[in-house]
């Protein structure tokens, strides 16, 4: 998984240093309109705290504006994850059943929860393919991070959000896939999920 996101970071950097080959011929092209749209993002997310992998979900809303190959976005994301250690209810049931059959007592160890919540708000810049029914993009930026956990002090600082995705649009409605990450001083998180768009994603 680390190699996947390392590749993701490298891919994003390459895209910023060298715009999509699909756009090599578009530097002199001016679109009649500059698409603007709102994205509603739902992500299956995970992060790590004290060597524990926490799993959960993230919900975000982005306001996007593109001009030529340039993509600007006001980025928001709200992440909630947890890690549970100890026997699950099925294990407790089987342990109690076996103990009851043999006349014993099953003392289940308590379940321990590690929870975290993060909010990041910021701006992102990237590159995006021309406004057609299918658009590819990659972006990076800077965001403010608010993090809290039941085993860690609250955190306020800066983060670096990254996003790579594809949009399939019918002009004013769209659906897509996103691969996201945020590197910060509280707890780096990564995820993959769906995005829904409303607005003018392409002028025709």
Residue pairs with C-beta under 8 A, 6 or more apart in sequence:
1 190
5 181
5 190
8 162
8 164
8 179
8 181
9 162
9 181
11 138
11 164
12 126
12 138
12 139
12 140
12 162
12 164
15 126
15 127
15 138
16 126
16 127
16 138
16 140
19 69
19 127
20 69
20 127
20 129
20 136
22 129
22 130
23 68
23 69
23 127
23 129
23 130
26 68
26 69
26 130
27 68
29 68
29 130
30 68
31 67
31 68
31 130
31 131
31 203
32 203
33 200
33 203
34 65
34 66
34 67
35 64
35 65
35 66
35 131
35 199
35 200
35 201
35 202
35 203
36 63
36 64
36 65
36 66
36 199
36 200
37 64
37 174
37 197
37 198
37 199
37 200
37 201
38 61
38 62
38 63
38 64
38 197
38 198
38 199
39 60
39 61
39 62
39 63
39 64
39 73
39 176
39 195
39 196
39 197
40 59
40 60
40 61
40 195
40 196
40 197
40 198
41 58
41 59
41 60
41 61
41 62
41 77
41 178
41 180
41 193
41 194
41 195
41 196
42 57
42 58
42 59
42 193
42 194
42 195
43 57
43 58
43 59
43 60
43 77
43 79
43 178
43 180
43 191
43 192
43 193
44 55
44 57
44 191
44 192
44 193
45 55
45 56
45 57
45 58
45 79
45 81
45 180
45 189
45 190
45 191
45 193
46 53
46 54
46 55
46 56
46 81
46 189
46 190
46 191
47 53
47 54
47 79
47 81
47 116
47 118
47 187
47 188
47 189
47 190
48 54
48 187
48 188
49 83
49 114
49 116
49 149
49 151
49 152
49 187
50 114
50 151
50 152
52 83
52 85
52 114
53 83
54 81
54 82
54 83
54 114
54 115
54 116
54 187
55 81
55 82
55 83
56 79
56 80
56 81
56 82
57 79
57 80
57 81
57 193
58 77
58 78
58 79
58 80
58 180
58 189
58 191
58 193
59 77
59 78
60 75
60 76
60 77
60 78
61 76
62 73
62 74
62 75
62 76
62 124
63 73
63 74
64 71
64 72
64 73
64 197
64 199
65 71
65 72
65 73
66 72
66 128
66 131
69 127
69 128
69 129
69 130
70 125
70 126
70 127
70 128
71 124
71 125
71 126
71 127
71 128
71 137
71 139
72 123
72 124
72 125
73 123
73 124
73 125
73 126
73 139
73 141
74 123
75 120
75 121
75 122
75 123
75 124
75 141
75 143
75 161
75 163
76 119
76 120
76 121
77 118
77 119
77 120
77 121
77 143
77 161
77 180
77 182
78 117
78 118
78 119
79 116
79 117
79 118
79 119
79 120
79 189
79 191
80 115
80 116
80 117
81 115
81 116
81 189
82 113
82 114
82 115
82 116
83 113
83 114
83 115
84 111
84 112
84 113
84 114
85 111
85 112
85 114
86 108
86 109
86 110
86 111
86 112
87 95
87 108
87 109
87 111
91 108
92 106
92 108
95 106
95 108
96 106
96 108
98 106
99 105
99 106
100 106
113 150
114 149
114 150
114 151
115 149
115 150
116 147
116 148
116 149
116 152
116 187
117 147
117 148
117 149
118 145
118 146
118 147
118 148
118 182
118 184
118 186
118 187
118 189
119 145
119 146
119 147
120 143
120 144
120 145
120 146
120 159
120 161
120 182
120 184
121 143
121 144
122 141
122 142
122 143
122 144
122 159
122 161
123 141
123 142
123 143
124 139
124 140
124 141
124 161
124 163
125 139
125 140
125 141
126 137
126 138
126 139
126 140
126 163
127 137
127 138
127 139
128 135
128 136
128 137
129 135
129 136
129 137
131 201
131 202
131 203
131 204
132 202
133 168
133 169
133 170
133 202
134 166
134 167
134 168
134 169
135 166
135 167
135 169
135 201
135 202
136 165
136 166
136 167
137 163
137 164
137 165
137 166
137 167
138 163
138 164
138 165
139 162
139 163
139 164
140 160
140 161
140 162
140 163
141 160
141 161
142 158
142 159
142 160
142 161
143 158
143 159
143 160
143 161
143 182
144 156
144 157
144 158
144 159
145 155
145 156
145 157
145 158
145 159
145 182
145 184
145 185
145 186
146 154
146 155
146 156
147 154
147 155
147 156
147 184
147 186
147 187
148 154
148 155
149 187
152 186
152 187
155 184
155 185
155 186
157 184
157 185
157 186
158 184
158 185
159 182
159 183
159 184
159 185
159 186
160 182
160 183
160 184
161 180
161 181
161 182
162 180
162 181
162 182
162 183
163 178
163 179
163 180
163 181
164 178
164 179
165 176
165 177
165 178
165 179
165 195
166 176
166 177
167 174
167 175
167 176
167 195
167 197
167 201
168 174
168 175
168 176
169 197
169 201
169 202
171 200
171 201
171 202
171 204
172 198
172 199
172 200
172 201
173 197
173 198
174 196
174 197
174 198
174 201
175 194
175 195
175 196
175 197
176 194
176 195
176 196
176 197
177 192
177 193
177 194
177 195
178 192
178 193
178 194
178 195
179 191
179 192
180 190
180 191
180 192
180 193
181 188
181 189
181 190
181 191
182 188
182 189
